[in-house]
């Protein structure tokens, strides 16, 4: 096996590709596509997103300290891409992509109705990093699409056709390879 050595760069793939909605009082809401998002804590539940200072949504996020992370699916991948390349300065992304606003319960910014899962977030800290600022936020509430709930109330998020981003391309998550703890679970005796 032969390997090449390169200088440091962002090559941690795949990552979730999400649509982040935000809104300033008296203005239309906006959607920004973020691939640099992640879970950072479970108690309290917290996430982070990294956004370039030049992006239209950056100032909205700084001013309001609120946003909704909307998970993207195969059905939403066109809108996901569009919201990442078009600016909210120029277009109404909700209208252009025929997306419906989902009223939030804990914050003022709306979610995206077509998303299977919406995380309502309040920024607790903004950390300047260089090209991007990291918005560290607490998840105040979650909205789940009942279409992915079974008769026992279990939420089957993996049935939604979730999307990941890897090295400039979008992929639908595929075959399940295992579940947490399967490598150490007791084997059935035959």
Backbone as a chain_set.jsonl record, in Angstrom:
{"seq": "XXXXXXXXXXXXXXXXXXXXXXXXXXXXXXXXXXXXXXXXXXXXXXXXXXXXXXXXXXXXXXXXXXXXXXXXXXXXXXXXXXXXXXXXXXXXXXXXXXXXXXXXXXXXXXXXXXXXXXXXXXXXXXXXXXXXXXXXXXXXXXXXXXXXXXXXXXXXXXXXXXXXXXXXXXXXXXXXXXXXXXXXXXXXXX", "coords": {"N": [[0.846, -1.168, 0.0], [0.585, 2.162, -0.872], [1.001, 5.479, 0.232], [0.28, 9.029, 0.203], [1.602, 12.074, 1.471], [0.074, 15.006, 2.545], [-0.299, 18.546, 3.085], [-1.976, 19.94, 5.997], [-5.533, 19.882, 5.943], [-9.126, 20.237, 5.476], [-10.489, 17.309, 5.58], [-12.204, 15.577, 6.778], [-14.498, 13.401, 6.311], [-17.465, 11.389, 5.737], [-19.77, 14.126, 6.342], [-22.601, 15.526, 8.104], [-24.996, 17.11, 6.047], [-26.77, 19.919, 6.431], [-29.687, 22.026, 6.661], [-29.826, 25.215, 7.78], [-31.991, 27.297, 9.355], [-32.835, 30.702, 9.895], [-33.812, 33.871, 11.344], [-34.338, 37.33, 11.273], [-35.963, 39.83, 13.18], [-38.81, 41.226, 11.667], [-37.956, 40.717, 9.083], [-37.652, 38.565, 6.158], [-37.339, 35.034, 6.637], [-34.297, 33.082, 6.437], [-32.339, 30.511, 4.817], [-29.472, 28.616, 5.26], [-27.035, 26.461, 3.956], [-25.189, 24.099, 5.715], [-22.324, 22.258, 6.189], [-20.517, 21.891, 8.082], [-21.237, 20.965, 10.842], [-22.082, 19.733, 14.036], [-22.535, 17.395, 16.776], [-21.878, 18.235, 20.116], [-22.232, 17.914, 22.838], [-24.09, 15.986, 25.241], [-25.484, 16.473, 27.599], [-25.9, 19.457, 28.872], [-27.955, 19.121, 25.882], [-26.145, 19.879, 23.032], [-24.983, 21.541, 20.065], [-22.841, 22.426, 17.293], [-22.243, 24.852, 14.763], [-20.403, 25.979, 11.956], [-19.743, 29.004, 10.367], [-19.002, 31.12, 7.633], [-17.897, 34.49, 7.874], [-18.682, 36.209, 5.836], [-21.069, 35.345, 4.862], [-24.566, 35.826, 4.302], [-26.332, 34.931, 6.306], [-24.734, 34.961, 8.536], [-24.602, 37.444, 10.021], [-27.25, 37.55, 10.845], [-27.378, 35.317, 12.537], [-25.506, 36.132, 14.476], [-26.774, 38.429, 15.525], [-29.351, 37.526, 16.409], [-28.917, 35.15, 17.789], [-30.087, 32.682, 17.48], [-31.184, 29.676, 15.846], [-32.398, 27.115, 13.582], [-31.641, 23.785, 13.095], [-32.18, 21.842, 10.367], [-32.659, 18.662, 9.332], [-31.549, 17.116, 6.328], [-32.912, 15.36, 3.526], [-33.036, 12.851, 0.908], [-35.115, 13.747, -0.756], [-34.928, 16.459, -0.295], [-32.489, 17.279, -1.277], [-31.906, 18.843, -3.572], [-32.876, 21.382, -2.853], [-31.272, 21.722, -0.626], [-28.72, 21.991, -1.794], [-29.179, 24.294, -3.385], [-29.733, 26.239, -1.428], [-27.249, 26.533, -0.414], [-25.725, 27.723, -2.369], [-26.984, 29.995, -3.322], [-27.669, 33.347, -2.306], [-29.329, 34.706, 0.509], [-29.562, 37.405, 0.458], [-30.353, 37.998, -2.054], [-32.44, 36.278, -2.865], [-35.553, 34.741, -1.86], [-35.372, 31.983, -0.188], [-37.097, 30.076, 0.951], [-39.45, 30.516, -0.55], [-38.526, 30.194, -3.233], [-37.725, 27.493, -3.266], [-40.05, 26.218, -2.666], [-40.597, 25.577, 0.028], [-42.045, 25.006, 3.21], [-42.646, 26.993, 6.073], [-42.067, 26.034, 9.39], [-43.51, 26.668, 12.39], [-41.637, 27.525, 15.261], [-41.271, 26.385, 18.648], [-39.68, 27.185, 20.805], [-38.002, 29.233, 19.975], [-37.696, 32.161, 17.805], [-37.063, 31.885, 15.1], [-38.13, 30.107, 12.183], [-38.584, 26.574, 11.466], [-38.07, 24.072, 8.89], [-40.713, 22.652, 7.364], [-40.712, 20.358, 5.708], [-38.539, 18.888, 6.476], [-37.389, 15.97, 8.221], [-36.61, 16.18, 10.853], [-36.167, 18.713, 13.225], [-34.102, 20.925, 14.922], [-34.266, 23.156, 17.436], [-32.324, 25.839, 18.303], [-30.302, 27.745, 20.591], [-27.8, 30.098, 20.66], [-24.961, 29.835, 22.658], [-22.357, 30.532, 22.776], [-19.991, 32.206, 20.728], [-17.293, 31.466, 18.759], [-14.474, 32.809, 17.384], [-12.66, 31.568, 14.659], [-11.08, 31.871, 12.399], [-11.336, 31.622, 9.083], [-13.973, 30.933, 9.493], [-16.571, 31.342, 11.96], [-17.396, 29.657, 14.922], [-20.479, 28.652, 16.055], [-21.662, 27.825, 19.015], [-24.224, 26.034, 20.44], [-27.159, 25.502, 22.445], [-29.541, 22.907, 22.299], [-32.803, 23.557, 22.387], [-35.269, 22.469, 21.812], [-36.893, 19.825, 19.985], [-38.367, 18.878, 16.937], [-40.153, 16.299, 15.51], [-40.994, 14.433, 12.634], [-44.014, 12.827, 12.354], [-44.424, 10.884, 10.455], [-42.369, 9.12, 10.515], [-42.647, 7.65, 12.764], [-43.381, 4.717, 14.597], [-46.069, 2.42, 15.512], [-45.629, 2.019, 18.188], [-44.483, 4.297, 19.039], [-41.825, 4.682, 18.515], [-39.181, 6.412, 16.982], [-38.112, 6.374, 13.696], [-35.694, 7.505, 12.327], [-33.692, 6.843, 10.512], [-35.024, 5.863, 8.34], [-35.676, 7.951, 6.764], [-34.132, 8.727, 4.581], [-31.72, 10.183, 4.849], [-29.133, 12.668, 4.224], [-25.673, 12.904, 3.466], [-22.596, 14.71, 3.2], [-19.736, 14.542, 1.227], [-16.594, 15.305, 0.327], [-17.264, 17.265, -1.659], [-19.603, 16.203, -2.74], [-23.001, 14.948, -2.537], [-24.585, 12.387, -0.662], [-26.925, 9.752, -0.177], [-27.675, 8.192, 2.855], [-26.996, 4.77, 3.37], [-26.977, 1.264, 3.496], [-27.42, -0.373, 6.604], [-24.857, -1.182, 8.816], [-24.366, -2.121, 11.312], [-25.099, -1.76, 14.844], [-24.914, 0.474, 17.655], [-22.717, -0.873, 19.973], [-22.764, -3.464, 18.998], [-20.443, -4.872, 18.485], [-19.51, -5.885, 20.85], [-21.555, -7.254, 21.941], [-23.26, -10.067, 23.434], [-22.987, -13.187, 21.881], [-25.477, -15.172, 20.349], [-26.33, -18.389, 21.494], [-26.364, -21.445, 19.794]], "CA": [[0.0, 0.0, 0.0], [1.335, 3.406, -0.975], [0.262, 6.652, 0.71], [0.881, 10.332, -0.034], [1.472, 13.017, 2.576], [-0.365, 16.333, 2.128], [-0.383, 19.485, 4.21], [-3.258, 19.874, 6.683], [-6.717, 20.377, 5.253], [-10.389, 19.675, 5.949], [-10.796, 16.075, 4.864], [-12.974, 14.705, 7.657], [-15.732, 13.109, 5.589], [-18.573, 12.267, 5.399], [-20.336, 14.973, 7.392], [-24.008, 15.81, 7.81], [-25.319, 18.337, 5.312], [-28.02, 20.355, 7.044], [-30.211, 23.34, 6.3], [-29.982, 26.007, 8.992], [-32.896, 28.428, 9.139], [-32.677, 31.785, 10.859], [-34.705, 34.984, 11.009], [-34.243, 38.595, 11.992], [-37.276, 40.453, 13.387], [-39.274, 42.106, 10.605], [-37.403, 40.329, 7.779], [-37.964, 37.202, 5.736], [-36.368, 34.058, 7.152], [-33.305, 32.608, 5.47], [-31.811, 29.151, 4.989], [-28.081, 28.45, 4.842], [-26.587, 25.074, 3.998], [-24.002, 23.955, 6.545], [-21.78, 20.901, 6.266], [-19.669, 21.869, 9.271], [-22.151, 20.945, 11.975], [-21.861, 18.51, 14.793], [-22.935, 17.235, 18.164], [-20.732, 18.506, 20.986], [-22.517, 17.558, 24.235], [-25.414, 15.38, 25.394], [-26.165, 17.023, 28.767], [-27.093, 19.737, 28.091], [-27.796, 18.811, 24.466], [-25.538, 21.006, 22.334], [-24.437, 21.354, 18.729], [-22.082, 23.558, 16.776], [-22.19, 25.079, 13.322], [-19.368, 26.94, 11.587], [-20.247, 29.834, 9.277], [-18.116, 32.194, 7.171], [-18.367, 35.828, 8.245], [-19.213, 36.883, 4.652], [-22.386, 34.804, 4.517], [-25.72, 36.64, 4.683], [-26.892, 34.431, 7.568], [-23.8, 35.167, 9.653], [-25.052, 38.585, 10.838], [-28.529, 37.168, 11.458], [-27.026, 34.428, 13.645], [-24.842, 36.948, 15.507], [-27.75, 39.343, 16.132], [-30.475, 36.856, 17.063], [-28.464, 34.061, 18.649], [-31.006, 31.556, 17.334], [-31.294, 29.023, 14.541], [-32.955, 25.764, 13.563], [-30.973, 22.821, 12.225], [-33.174, 21.015, 9.694], [-31.971, 17.571, 8.654], [-31.869, 17.022, 4.906], [-33.19, 14.032, 2.991], [-32.901, 12.715, -0.542], [-36.126, 14.616, -1.374], [-34.554, 17.852, -0.072], [-31.101, 17.526, -1.657], [-31.842, 19.95, -4.529], [-33.022, 22.596, -2.045], [-30.06, 21.781, 0.203], [-27.652, 22.563, -2.611], [-29.589, 25.647, -3.771], [-29.593, 27.13, -0.27], [-25.821, 26.705, -0.162], [-25.062, 28.501, -3.429], [-27.705, 31.256, -3.509], [-27.643, 34.194, -1.124], [-30.569, 35.261, 1.007], [-29.599, 38.827, 0.094], [-30.917, 38.106, -3.401], [-33.617, 35.439, -3.094], [-36.297, 34.159, -0.745], [-35.119, 30.562, -0.399], [-38.312, 29.317, 1.25], [-40.352, 30.647, -1.7], [-37.898, 29.623, -4.434], [-37.653, 26.027, -3.156], [-41.372, 25.732, -2.259], [-40.502, 25.009, 1.368], [-43.004, 25.578, 4.151], [-42.101, 27.342, 7.38], [-42.591, 25.324, 10.547], [-43.351, 27.528, 13.567], [-40.845, 26.966, 16.354], [-41.893, 26.5, 19.966], [-38.779, 27.773, 21.776], [-37.288, 30.379, 19.416], [-38.48, 32.891, 16.809], [-36.756, 31.412, 13.741], [-38.915, 28.926, 11.807], [-37.934, 25.411, 10.888], [-38.529, 23.68, 7.555], [-41.736, 21.623, 7.546], [-40.4, 19.156, 4.934], [-37.439, 18.173, 7.126], [-37.903, 14.981, 9.163], [-36.224, 16.517, 12.216], [-35.772, 20.108, 13.373], [-33.498, 21.194, 16.223], [-34.326, 24.578, 17.767], [-31.074, 26.09, 19.009], [-29.946, 29.08, 21.059], [-26.349, 30.241, 20.725], [-24.413, 30.115, 23.984], [-21.016, 31.092, 22.614], [-19.463, 32.304, 19.376], [-15.834, 31.363, 18.842], [-13.8, 33.13, 16.122], [-11.673, 30.536, 14.347], [-10.316, 32.202, 11.195], [-12.272, 31.819, 7.978], [-15.315, 30.684, 10.014], [-16.838, 31.421, 13.395], [-18.152, 28.517, 15.409], [-21.617, 28.983, 16.901], [-21.946, 26.749, 19.949], [-25.618, 26.293, 20.798], [-27.941, 24.507, 23.171], [-30.775, 22.472, 21.636], [-33.906, 23.82, 23.312], [-36.404, 21.621, 21.479], [-36.794, 19.004, 18.775], [-39.629, 18.54, 16.291], [-39.98, 15.081, 14.727], [-42.074, 14.134, 11.7], [-44.729, 11.62, 12.773], [-44.386, 9.89, 9.381], [-41.298, 8.163, 10.813], [-42.938, 7.043, 14.055], [-44.156, 3.482, 14.473], [-47.248, 2.338, 16.383], [-45.178, 2.017, 19.584], [-43.911, 5.61, 19.334], [-40.384, 4.736, 18.23], [-38.853, 7.274, 15.842], [-37.217, 5.677, 12.762], [-35.053, 8.563, 11.547], [-32.884, 6.29, 9.422], [-35.891, 5.563, 7.203], [-36.0, 9.218, 6.102], [-33.276, 8.995, 3.419], [-30.833, 11.28, 5.236], [-28.074, 13.02, 3.286], [-24.342, 13.256, 3.961], [-21.744, 15.433, 2.245], [-18.381, 14.008, 1.248], [-15.627, 15.752, -0.682], [-17.929, 17.989, -2.736], [-20.749, 15.483, -3.281], [-24.038, 14.55, -1.6], [-24.904, 10.958, -0.691], [-27.975, 9.269, 0.702], [-27.17, 7.137, 3.721], [-27.439, 3.49, 2.825], [-27.123, 0.021, 4.244], [-27.006, -0.419, 8.011], [-23.757, -2.128, 8.988], [-24.368, -2.579, 12.7], [-25.672, -0.771, 15.745], [-24.026, 0.764, 18.762], [-22.47, -1.964, 20.904], [-22.877, -4.808, 18.422], [-19.139, -5.555, 18.471], [-19.253, -6.512, 22.144], [-22.774, -7.93, 22.41], [-23.148, -11.529, 23.561], [-23.427, -13.974, 20.721], [-26.513, -16.172, 20.646], [-25.894, -19.778, 21.433], [-27.227, -22.249, 18.924]], "C": [[0.898, 1.24, 0.0], [0.446, 4.558, -0.536], [1.02, 7.909, 0.315], [0.67, 11.194, 1.194], [1.134, 14.388, 2.016], [-0.324, 17.249, 3.34], [-1.796, 19.421, 4.788], [-4.394, 20.496, 5.895], [-7.961, 19.696, 5.793], [-10.789, 18.483, 5.091], [-11.536, 15.082, 5.756], [-14.34, 14.496, 7.026], [-16.185, 11.699, 5.902], [-19.013, 13.074, 6.61], [-21.817, 15.172, 7.091], [-24.12, 17.097, 7.001], [-26.695, 18.746, 5.805], [-28.417, 21.729, 6.511], [-30.488, 24.081, 7.604], [-30.872, 27.199, 8.665], [-32.726, 29.43, 10.272], [-33.559, 32.95, 10.416], [-34.429, 36.171, 11.915], [-35.638, 39.202, 12.075], [-37.61, 41.39, 12.232], [-38.745, 41.786, 9.219], [-37.836, 38.912, 7.429], [-36.929, 36.254, 6.329], [-35.421, 33.621, 6.038], [-32.89, 31.18, 5.816], [-30.383, 29.149, 4.468], [-27.742, 26.963, 4.943], [-25.282, 25.023, 4.773], [-23.577, 22.489, 6.53], [-20.837, 20.784, 7.464], [-20.564, 22.049, 10.487], [-21.899, 19.661, 12.746], [-22.4, 18.566, 16.199], [-21.713, 17.478, 19.034], [-20.967, 18.103, 22.439], [-23.907, 16.941, 24.309], [-26.177, 15.926, 26.596], [-25.437, 18.265, 29.257], [-26.871, 19.395, 26.618], [-27.296, 20.04, 23.705], [-24.991, 20.578, 20.984], [-23.553, 22.56, 18.396], [-22.294, 23.637, 15.275], [-21.084, 26.095, 13.076], [-19.815, 27.661, 10.33], [-19.218, 30.904, 8.937], [-18.731, 33.548, 7.502], [-19.016, 36.562, 7.073], [-20.631, 36.437, 4.302], [-23.491, 35.703, 5.057], [-26.271, 36.223, 6.05], [-26.006, 34.712, 8.766], [-24.278, 36.284, 10.581], [-26.384, 38.286, 11.526], [-28.267, 36.288, 12.682], [-26.401, 35.211, 14.801], [-25.861, 37.814, 16.258], [-28.814, 38.62, 16.946], [-30.044, 35.778, 18.05], [-29.366, 32.842, 18.596], [-30.926, 30.97, 15.933], [-31.941, 27.66, 14.71], [-32.102, 24.932, 12.616], [-32.057, 21.898, 11.699], [-32.434, 19.914, 8.945], [-32.468, 17.456, 7.216], [-32.025, 15.562, 4.49], [-32.936, 14.028, 1.483], [-33.882, 13.641, -1.265], [-35.761, 16.098, -1.277], [-33.182, 18.219, -0.639], [-30.958, 18.664, -2.675], [-31.931, 21.285, -3.778], [-31.798, 22.8, -1.152], [-28.925, 22.442, -0.573], [-27.955, 24.021, -2.968], [-29.354, 26.635, -2.629], [-28.135, 27.351, 0.116], [-25.12, 27.566, -1.195], [-25.743, 29.827, -3.727], [-27.694, 32.038, -2.198], [-29.033, 34.697, -0.776], [-30.663, 36.768, 0.791], [-30.39, 39.028, -1.194], [-32.225, 37.36, -3.601], [-34.266, 35.025, -1.781], [-36.227, 32.649, -0.94], [-36.329, 29.688, -0.056], [-39.235, 29.333, 0.026], [-39.779, 29.952, -2.932], [-37.898, 28.099, -4.428], [-38.975, 25.399, -2.723], [-41.331, 24.998, -0.919], [-41.478, 25.741, 2.286], [-42.328, 25.838, 5.49], [-42.832, 26.566, 8.468], [-42.417, 26.237, 11.761], [-42.55, 26.807, 14.656], [-41.558, 27.21, 17.673], [-41.014, 27.292, 20.938], [-38.022, 29.002, 21.279], [-38.16, 31.042, 18.349], [-38.23, 32.42, 15.378], [-37.602, 30.188, 13.416], [-38.024, 27.767, 11.371], [-38.457, 25.187, 9.483], [-39.457, 22.482, 7.726], [-41.334, 20.303, 6.874], [-39.246, 18.343, 5.523], [-37.997, 17.159, 8.124], [-37.607, 15.317, 10.62], [-35.687, 17.941, 12.252], [-35.265, 20.314, 14.794], [-33.49, 22.698, 16.468], [-33.168, 24.901, 18.716], [-30.915, 27.55, 19.423], [-28.433, 29.111, 21.274], [-25.924, 30.576, 22.152], [-23.035, 30.765, 23.895], [-20.664, 31.139, 21.133], [-17.946, 32.36, 19.482], [-15.231, 31.687, 17.485], [-12.678, 32.119, 15.868], [-10.714, 30.921, 13.219], [-11.295, 32.486, 10.087], [-13.726, 31.68, 8.425], [-15.375, 31.039, 11.503], [-17.673, 30.208, 13.755], [-19.239, 29.027, 16.341], [-21.938, 27.748, 17.734], [-23.34, 27.012, 20.513], [-26.247, 25.14, 21.56], [-29.196, 24.181, 22.37], [-31.91, 22.608, 22.64], [-35.1, 22.903, 23.067], [-36.19, 20.919, 20.159], [-38.205, 18.77, 18.249], [-39.369, 17.357, 15.37], [-41.219, 14.833, 13.871], [-42.718, 12.798, 12.093], [-44.752, 10.539, 11.699], [-43.34, 8.81, 9.655], [-41.457, 7.533, 12.194], [-43.713, 5.746, 13.822], [-45.289, 3.482, 15.5], [-46.883, 2.33, 17.864], [-44.53, 3.354, 19.975], [-42.416, 5.712, 19.108], [-40.158, 5.534, 16.941], [-37.804, 6.575, 14.982], [-36.585, 6.689, 11.808], [-34.281, 8.01, 10.356], [-33.71, 5.865, 8.217], [-36.181, 6.796, 6.349], [-35.179, 9.493, 4.841], [-32.34, 10.171, 3.675], [-29.65, 11.431, 4.285], [-26.786, 13.343, 4.035], [-23.579, 13.937, 2.828], [-20.339, 14.871, 2.36], [-17.601, 14.51, 0.049], [-16.306, 16.353, -1.917], [-19.152, 17.317, -3.328], [-21.715, 15.096, -2.171], [-24.341, 13.062, -1.78], [-26.074, 10.677, 0.235], [-27.374, 8.168, 1.562], [-27.771, 5.812, 3.292], [-27.552, 2.382, 3.843], [-26.621, 0.135, 5.68], [-25.965, -1.518, 8.166], [-23.695, -2.725, 10.386], [-25.091, -1.55, 13.533], [-24.737, -0.618, 16.931], [-23.937, -0.428, 19.711], [-22.492, -3.349, 20.304], [-21.564, -5.577, 18.456], [-18.833, -6.264, 19.787], [-20.471, -7.234, 22.704], [-22.55, -9.43, 22.494], [-23.681, -12.19, 22.301], [-24.471, -14.979, 21.178], [-25.916, -17.568, 20.577], [-26.89, -20.559, 20.598], [-27.388, -23.63, 19.446]], "O": [[1.845, 1.338, 0.78], [-0.731, 4.608, -0.892], [2.234, 7.879, 0.116], [-0.34, 11.055, 1.885], [1.818, 14.884, 1.12], [-0.315, 16.786, 4.481], [-2.708, 18.907, 4.142], [-4.218, 21.529, 5.25], [-7.863, 18.688, 6.491], [-11.356, 18.64, 4.01], [-11.495, 13.876, 5.51], [-15.237, 15.322, 7.19], [-15.363, 10.874, 6.3], [-18.677, 12.751, 7.749], [-22.245, 15.005, 5.949], [-23.402, 18.063, 7.26], [-27.67, 18.017, 5.625], [-27.594, 22.479, 5.987], [-31.283, 23.63, 8.428], [-30.541, 28.012, 7.802], [-32.507, 29.071, 11.429], [-33.997, 33.012, 9.267], [-34.303, 36.045, 13.133], [-36.414, 39.094, 11.125], [-36.803, 42.241, 11.859], [-39.049, 42.504, 8.266], [-38.318, 38.162, 8.278], [-35.77, 36.63, 6.505], [-35.716, 33.776, 4.853], [-33.065, 30.712, 6.941], [-30.116, 29.624, 3.364], [-28.12, 26.295, 5.906], [-24.372, 25.812, 4.518], [-24.373, 21.597, 6.821], [-20.411, 19.683, 7.813], [-20.639, 23.126, 11.078], [-21.546, 18.632, 12.168], [-22.683, 19.635, 16.74], [-20.627, 16.985, 18.728], [-20.01, 17.964, 23.2], [-24.799, 17.312, 23.546], [-27.406, 15.852, 26.617], [-24.452, 18.149, 29.986], [-25.732, 19.379, 26.151], [-27.926, 21.097, 23.724], [-24.594, 19.431, 20.781], [-23.527, 23.56, 19.114], [-22.497, 22.624, 14.605], [-20.856, 26.977, 13.904], [-20.215, 27.034, 9.349], [-18.632, 31.52, 9.828], [-19.946, 33.724, 7.417], [-19.829, 37.459, 7.297], [-21.312, 37.1, 3.521], [-23.363, 36.271, 6.141], [-26.635, 37.077, 6.857], [-26.483, 34.701, 9.901], [-24.352, 36.091, 11.795], [-26.617, 38.717, 12.655], [-28.865, 36.493, 13.738], [-26.728, 34.978, 15.965], [-25.811, 37.915, 17.484], [-29.147, 39.048, 18.051], [-30.735, 35.526, 19.038], [-29.415, 32.056, 19.543], [-30.639, 31.673, 14.964], [-32.025, 27.12, 15.813], [-31.867, 25.324, 11.473], [-32.767, 21.252, 12.47], [-31.667, 20.198, 8.026], [-33.646, 17.67, 6.928], [-31.369, 14.664, 5.02], [-32.66, 15.064, 0.877], [-33.526, 14.253, -2.272], [-36.227, 16.905, -2.081], [-32.75, 19.363, -0.495], [-29.963, 19.387, -2.634], [-31.153, 22.203, -4.039], [-31.349, 23.929, -0.952], [-28.254, 23.342, -0.067], [-27.081, 24.881, -2.863], [-28.839, 27.732, -2.843], [-27.826, 28.259, 0.887], [-24.036, 28.088, -0.933], [-25.129, 30.704, -4.334], [-27.708, 31.453, -1.115], [-29.813, 35.066, -1.654], [-31.742, 37.344, 0.929], [-31.011, 40.069, -1.406], [-33.043, 37.768, -4.425], [-33.618, 34.967, -0.736], [-36.948, 32.098, -1.771], [-36.557, 28.669, -0.707], [-39.741, 28.29, -0.386], [-40.487, 29.199, -3.601], [-38.055, 27.478, -5.48], [-39.035, 24.202, -2.445], [-41.945, 23.944, -0.752], [-41.701, 26.944, 2.146], [-41.546, 25.023, 5.979], [-44.058, 26.46, 8.459], [-41.286, 26.552, 12.129], [-42.769, 25.626, 14.927], [-42.356, 28.139, 17.794], [-41.535, 27.996, 21.803], [-37.456, 29.74, 22.085], [-39.238, 30.542, 18.027], [-39.112, 32.549, 14.528], [-37.78, 29.319, 14.269], [-36.876, 27.954, 10.966], [-39.198, 26.012, 8.947], [-39.031, 21.421, 8.181], [-41.596, 19.235, 7.426], [-39.011, 17.214, 5.094], [-38.979, 17.45, 8.806], [-38.269, 14.804, 11.524], [-34.863, 18.329, 11.424], [-35.924, 19.921, 15.757], [-32.784, 23.434, 15.779], [-33.047, 24.313, 19.79], [-31.331, 28.465, 18.711], [-27.868, 28.269, 21.971], [-26.467, 31.489, 22.774], [-22.602, 31.458, 24.815], [-20.997, 30.226, 20.377], [-17.389, 33.19, 20.2], [-15.436, 30.942, 16.527], [-11.856, 31.851, 16.745], [-9.635, 30.339, 13.108], [-12.014, 33.484, 10.135], [-14.619, 32.251, 7.799], [-14.362, 31.034, 12.202], [-18.545, 29.786, 12.995], [-18.958, 29.745, 17.301], [-22.429, 26.747, 17.212], [-23.605, 28.105, 21.013], [-25.918, 23.973, 21.352], [-29.84, 25.077, 21.825], [-31.974, 21.87, 23.623], [-35.853, 22.593, 23.989], [-35.406, 21.363, 19.32], [-39.126, 18.497, 19.019], [-38.463, 17.406, 14.538], [-42.349, 15.004, 14.33], [-42.044, 11.77, 12.154], [-45.067, 9.387, 11.999], [-43.412, 7.715, 9.096], [-40.513, 6.951, 12.729], [-44.59, 5.683, 12.96], [-45.444, 4.435, 16.264], [-47.734, 2.604, 18.71], [-44.083, 3.52, 21.109], [-41.8, 6.716, 19.467], [-40.859, 5.347, 15.947], [-36.731, 6.223, 15.472], [-36.91, 6.72, 10.621], [-34.225, 8.646, 9.304], [-33.147, 5.538, 7.172], [-36.856, 6.696, 5.325], [-35.506, 10.417, 4.097], [-32.183, 11.047, 2.825], [-29.222, 10.478, 3.634], [-26.805, 13.97, 5.094], [-23.889, 13.752, 1.651], [-19.808, 14.738, 3.462], [-17.911, 14.181, -1.097], [-15.982, 16.01, -3.054], [-19.696, 17.802, -4.32], [-21.32, 14.935, -1.016], [-24.352, 12.547, -2.898], [-26.2, 11.285, 1.298], [-26.648, 7.309, 1.06], [-28.935, 5.752, 2.896], [-28.144, 2.546, 4.91], [-25.542, 0.67, 5.936], [-26.161, -2.643, 7.707], [-23.028, -3.738, 10.6], [-25.635, -0.581, 13.004], [-23.881, -1.467, 17.182], [-24.954, -0.928, 20.191], [-22.264, -4.327, 21.015], [-21.57, -6.808, 18.456], [-17.982, -7.152, 19.827], [-20.426, -7.765, 23.814], [-21.763, -9.999, 21.737], [-24.701, -11.783, 21.744], [-24.361, -15.561, 22.257], [-25.101, -17.874, 19.707], [-28.1, -20.354, 20.689], [-28.083, -24.443, 18.837]]}, "num_chains": 1, "name": "protein.A"}
